[in-house]
């Protein structure tokens, strides 16, 4: 299954007045089977010890999978909702940006599975890896 191709401007408009806007999350690349999303490591996304908050990484994983599933379904008839998210935190970062790359692993009629790797932007060090299971619901 290929992702519907829309402009980055169009996909980023969906973030207005959401958690994604509050955390500074923006889509920076869109391919036929992947998305790349950028998030700053700053006062909005750090925990008290001064490093990227694990919850911000989980929000990034959920964001990229939900965005991707949105591009796989008929949004006139269906909506994607996160069903389960997991994150393995492998490193830390205290400044700059992180880049998350999400790839569709499974695109069924009712569930999608996304693999997401989060890297520090400059060094490309792997910070976190995770998966998101998305349930596809019919609109009521």
Steps between C-alpha positions, in 0.01 A plus 500: 500500500635842408450819699283762334734778391410845623723801557690549824308825542169310484602232749651753741179709491332210681718574805336838569371525859616148593762332716721482192497879466567541874805269478629656176456178299505537121513259208815557293483217243235274354568194286285221364548286813659730760477835677774708665402732780711752692461604865708749698670401823418806708299619802184342352643151455757459780458339839636664821844337458546699178468217248229403253192375686401141421138612475597747227663211310182293545292795375730522196454127428122532530500813282696348213294179496170688514612739225607208286177308550306817417675488162404136444125515563189659353463786749146567379396162643767403755716634783829367639542468878801383696439161661839422655833680510833374628833674526847377586722787612857423393678831548448857603521841342491839672481753215442544128244292316400140461386346172254211504462273202190286487446210260181306450553134598143377456202673337191288554135597466457565874853530640828657395840443659773766485869467589653832610866582568594829665851637437685807620505726195871587475675182621223267376537309829201271565314641802183292500326231300136408521185371339149628470196288430220704344137392489297615201145593600204576280362851547159511661 
